[in-house]
Amino acid sequence: MEQLQGRVAVITGAASGFGRELAILCAQAGMKLVLADVDDAGLEETSGLLEWPDANDQADQPVVRARCNVAVYEEVESLAKLAWEKFGGAHLLFNNAGVSVGGPLWTTTQDDWDWVMGVNLMGVVHGVRAFVPRMIESKAPCHVVNTASVAGLTSVPGSGIYCVSKFGVVTLSECLHMDLALAKADIGVSVLCPAFVPTGIADAERNRPAELSAKNPLAAPFEHIAREAVRRGRLTARDVAEQTMQAVRKNRFYVITHEKTLGTIRERMENILELRQPTNPMKMPGS
């Protein structure tokens, strides 16, 4: 999907991190934007950073913001309707919203599972169900980017729920790619698999719904390690967003932004093929 100018991009999780940087790059490419998040203040801040090549003032800026909890299908369906009502369609969909919790699997709570799976996995499912049928019907060239993680390609101790959600996003994306090919739809698919990057995901708890408050009592040490790894990440959210936009233009499926993670991914694949025990990709307490 090389031609972006004048087309419409929909971005969930647009209030910070990858979503914010993708919005900035899409605006610079001359795209119309539908930005979604549960963080209203963050969305407004993102909007204030956008610059279009042909926009003379704020009134000319082709952007609409929407509060959207991607874990709720009806809200994602409303987001799709908004894109068609405001701009007549959507050509580039970023299923990007994500959250994270840590801790041993045997002490995880039902609320942990409901929250993370609802946003990380079902949010992508809802995006596909709400947008892809409309994209197919439009017959216009389109592209879907699903944000997974290197944790969707390797298994990380203390991050079981997060890994399960992101493995789901990877295989969902692979199946979507093949389904669309069988349907001869002019829709590309990419799955974004970054490693640790300084983004707002380390502070995702601030947006955790009150009704899903029960939390893994042993999460804190693992989440501290994850926060430190995120803080020390060498690539920025802008770096990852730039690689993602390049993948869209080149119709590249796997977007693995951190080259060093390829060795860890390769080791996991070799463990499977050689029927070996899983390898711990990180130094964790007690490992």
C-alpha positions in Angstrom: 0.0 0.0 0.0 2.4 2.7 -1.3 -0.1 5.5 -1.8 -1.2 6.9 1.5 -2.0 10.5 0.8 -5.7 11.3 1.1 -6.5 7.9 2.5 -7.9 7.1 6.0 -6.1 5.6 8.9 -7.7 4.3 12.0 -5.5 3.9 15.1 -6.5 2.4 18.4 -4.3 3.1 21.4 -3.5 6.4 19.9 -3.1 8.4 23.1 0.5 7.4 23.6 3.4 5.2 22.5 3.3 3.5 19.1 -0.2 4.8 18.4 0.8 8.4 18.9 3.9 8.1 16.7 1.9 6.3 14.0 -0.7 9.1 14.0 2.1 11.7 13.6 3.6 9.8 10.6 0.2 9.2 9.0 -0.6 12.9 9.2 2.7 13.7 7.7 1.8 11.4 4.8 -1.4 13.3 4.2 -3.8 10.8 5.6 -7.1 11.4 7.3 -7.2 10.1 10.9 -9.6 8.4 13.2 -7.9 8.2 16.6 -9.2 6.0 19.4 -8.3 5.3 23.1 -9.8 5.3 26.6 -7.4 8.1 27.5 -9.2 11.3 26.5 -6.4 13.6 27.7 -3.8 11.6 25.8 -5.8 11.6 22.6 -6.1 15.4 22.8 -2.3 15.6 23.3 -1.7 13.4 20.3 -4.0 15.6 18.2 -2.0 18.7 19.2 1.2 17.1 17.8 -0.2 16.4 14.3 0.8 18.3 11.2 -0.5 17.8 7.7 1.3 19.0 4.6 -1.8 20.9 3.3 -3.5 22.0 6.5 -3.5 25.8 7.0 -5.1 25.8 10.4 -6.7 23.5 13.0 -10.1 23.6 11.2 -8.4 22.1 8.1 -7.0 19.1 10.1 -8.8 15.9 8.9 -8.9 14.1 12.3 -11.6 12.8 14.5 -11.1 11.5 18.0 -13.2 8.8 19.8 -13.2 7.2 23.2 -13.2 3.5 22.6 -12.6 0.5 24.8 -11.5 -2.1 22.2 -12.5 -4.9 24.6 -16.1 -4.1 23.9 -17.2 -5.1 20.4 -20.0 -2.6 20.2 -17.5 0.3 20.8 -15.2 -0.9 18.0 -18.2 -1.3 15.7 -19.2 2.3 16.5 -15.6 3.3 15.6 -15.9 1.7 12.2 -19.2 3.4 11.6 -17.6 6.7 12.6 -14.8 6.2 10.0 -17.3 5.6 7.3 -19.6 8.5 8.3 -16.8 11.0 8.6 -14.4 10.0 5.8 -16.3 7.4 3.7 -14.1 4.5 4.7 -10.9 3.2 6.2 -7.8 2.1 4.3 -5.2 1.5 7.0 -6.2 -0.1 10.4 -3.8 -0.2 13.3 -5.2 -2.6 16.0 -2.7 -1.2 18.4 -4.2 -0.8 21.9 -2.4 -3.0 24.5 -2.0 -3.5 28.2 0.2 -5.7 30.4 0.4 -7.4 33.8 3.0 -9.7 35.3 3.5 -12.4 37.8 3.5 -16.2 38.1 0.6 -17.9 36.2 -0.6 -19.8 39.2 -1.4 -16.6 41.2 -3.1 -14.7 38.3 -6.6 -13.6 38.8 -9.6 -13.9 36.6 -9.6 -10.1 36.3 -6.0 -10.2 35.1 -7.1 -12.6 32.3 -10.3 -10.7 31.4 -8.5 -7.3 31.2 -5.4 -8.4 29.2 -7.1 -10.8 26.8 -10.0 -8.4 26.4 -7.8 -5.6 25.2 -4.8 -7.3 23.6 -6.5 -10.2 21.8 -10.2 -9.6 21.6 -9.5 -5.9 20.7 -7.8 -7.2 17.6 -10.5 -9.7 16.9 -13.1 -6.9 17.2 -11.1 -4.7 14.9 -11.0 -7.4 12.3 -14.7 -8.2 12.6 -15.8 -4.5 12.5 -13.5 -3.2 9.7 -12.4 -6.0 7.4 -15.8 -6.8 6.0 -16.3 -3.1 5.1 -12.8 -3.0 3.6 -13.5 -6.0 1.4 -16.8 -4.5 0.3 -15.1 -1.2 -0.6 -12.7 -3.0 -3.1 -10.1 -0.3 -2.3 -6.5 -1.3 -1.5 -6.3 -1.6 2.3 -3.9 -2.8 5.0 -4.3 -4.1 8.6 -1.5 -3.8 11.2 -1.9 -5.8 14.4 0.4 -5.0 17.3 1.7 -8.1 18.9 5.2 -8.3 20.5 8.3 -10.4 20.5 6.4 -11.9 23.5 4.1 -13.3 20.8 7.1 -15.3 19.3 9.0 -16.2 22.5 7.8 -17.3 26.0 8.8 -15.0 28.8 8.6 -16.1 32.5 6.5 -13.8 34.6 4.5 -12.6 31.6 2.3 -15.6 30.9 -1.0 -13.7 30.3 0.7 -11.1 28.1 2.5 -13.8 26.1 -0.7 -15.8 25.6 -2.5 -12.7 24.3 0.4 -11.8 21.9 0.9 -15.3 20.6 -2.9 -15.2 19.8 -2.4 -11.9 17.9 0.4 -13.4 15.8 -1.5 -16.5 14.8 -4.7 -14.5 14.2 -2.7 -12.2 11.9 -1.2 -15.2 10.0 -4.6 -16.7 9.6 -6.1 -13.4 8.5 -3.4 -13.0 5.9 -4.2 -16.5 4.4 -8.0 -16.0 4.6 -7.7 -12.7 2.7 -5.5 -14.3 0.1 -8.0 -17.1 -0.4 -10.7 -14.4 -0.8 -8.6 -12.5 -3.3 -9.1 -9.4 -1.2 -6.7 -6.5 -1.9 -5.9 -6.1 1.8 -2.4 -6.5 3.2 -1.6 -7.6 6.7 1.3 -6.9 9.0 2.0 -8.1 12.6 4.2 -5.8 14.7 6.5 -7.6 17.1 8.7 -5.2 19.0 10.8 -5.8 22.0 11.1 -3.4 25.0 10.5 0.2 23.9 9.7 3.2 26.1 6.0 3.5 25.7 3.0 4.0 28.0 2.3 0.2 28.3 4.4 0.1 31.5 1.8 2.4 33.1 -1.2 0.6 31.6 -2.7 0.0 35.1 -3.8 3.6 35.2 -6.5 2.7 32.6 -7.5 -0.6 34.2 -11.3 -0.7 34.7 -12.4 -0.7 38.3 -14.5 -3.7 37.8 -11.4 -5.7 36.9 -9.3 -4.5 39.8 -8.3 -7.9 41.4 -4.6 -8.3 40.7 -2.0 -11.0 40.9 -0.4 -10.6 44.4 3.0 -11.6 43.1 3.1 -9.3 40.1 5.2 -6.5 41.5 8.8 -7.9 41.1 8.1 -9.0 37.6 6.5 -5.8 36.6 9.4 -3.8 38.1 11.8 -5.8 35.9 9.6 -5.2 32.8 9.4 -1.4 33.6 13.2 -1.2 33.8 13.6 -3.1 30.6 11.1 -0.8 28.9 12.9 2.3 30.3 16.3 1.1 29.0 14.9 0.3 25.5 17.3 1.6 22.8 14.8 2.0 20.1 12.1 4.7 20.5 8.4 4.5 19.8 9.1 6.7 16.7 11.7 4.2 15.5 9.2 1.4 15.7 6.5 3.5 14.0 8.8 4.3 11.1 9.6 0.6 10.6 5.9 -0.2 10.7 5.0 2.4 8.1 7.8 1.1 5.9 6.3 -2.4 6.3 2.9 -1.1 5.2 4.3 0.5 2.1 6.3 -2.7 1.2 3.5 -5.1 2.2 5.8 -6.9 4.6 4.0 -9.2 7.0 6.4 -9.7 10.0 7.7 -6.5 11.5 10.4 -7.5 13.9 11.9 -4.2 15.0 14.7 -5.5 17.2 17.2 -7.5 15.2 18.8 -9.1 18.3 15.5 -10.8 19.1 15.9 -13.0 16.0 18.4 -15.2 17.9 15.9 -15.8 20.7 13.1 -16.6 18.2 15.4 -19.0 16.3 16.4 -20.7 19.6 12.7 -21.3 20.5 12.0 -22.7 17.0 15.0 -25.0 17.3 13.9 -26.2 20.8 10.6 -27.2 19.3 12.1 -29.0 16.3 14.7 -30.8 18.5 12.0 -31.6 21.2 14.1 -29.8 23.8 13.0 -28.0 27.0 12.0 -24.4 26.6 14.8 -21.8 27.1 14.4 -18.8 29.4 15.0 -15.7 27.2 15.5 -13.4 30.2 17.3 -13.4 33.5 14.6 -13.4 36.1 14.6 -13.8 39.9 15.4 -17.4 40.8 16.3 -18.4 37.2 
